[in-house]
Amino acid sequence: MSSAIAKRKNVKSSAIKLVRGLSPSSTWDDLMYRIYVRQKIDAGLADIRVGRVHSHAAIRKEFAA
């Protein structure tokens, strides 16, 4: 199985889990929010894997008044 097909299958199964985890009274907005949060978490984890990280001290220094 190619990597692209494996990724699509993984996304599909993750989406199904998200939908199944919603309450029966959930709205489209609830679903979209869950998808958005999942995308942001996955992007952050990918950044960590490739070393795109900043220390807490560096961020504090950057935003210090």
Secondary structure, 3 states (H helix, E strand, C coil): CCHHHHHHHHHHHHHHHHHHHCCCCCCHHHHHHHHHHHHHHHHHHHHHHCCCCCCHHHHHHHHCC
